[in-house]
Amino acid sequence: VTDYGRYPSFFPEFQAVSIIEKKGNEIIVQYHIKLIKDVSYKLCNLLDPDNYAVKWKLIESKMLTHLTGGWAFTQVDEKKINARYETALEINIPVPKLMVSKLTNMLVAGTLSGVIQNLQKEIQKRRQF
């Protein structure tokens, strides 16, 4: 999940991803995604390698007003890893508040299942090497 430059190859909604700056365990990344419309945003990703986790927070976006989240991984046994994903998202578009809430929930739920499936496929591909 920290191979940011390769996101477009295994997450189809990501059109481009580039690392802007890296300082120790803090990585600033610019994302360009296509959902209902094109969205660009910049996140500060904080890596926690000792706990096999990464957390992020929004730095800049025209459409998003809040975005935080993270991944955490725990070893279950020799062949199983538990992945926990969490995110909080607020968008800034000119529609009624109820619609924004429904749209936000739809975006998170709709993209999350695809993200997990694509991540599993990428893990399987990398295990073959």
Secondary structure, 3 states (H helix, E strand, C coil): CCCHHHHHHHCCCEEEEEEEEEECCEEEEEEEEECCCEEEEEEEEEEEHHHCEEEEEEEEECCEEEEEEEEEEEECCCCCEEEEEEEEEEECCCCCHHHHHHHHHHHHHHHHHHHHHHHHHHHHHHHCC
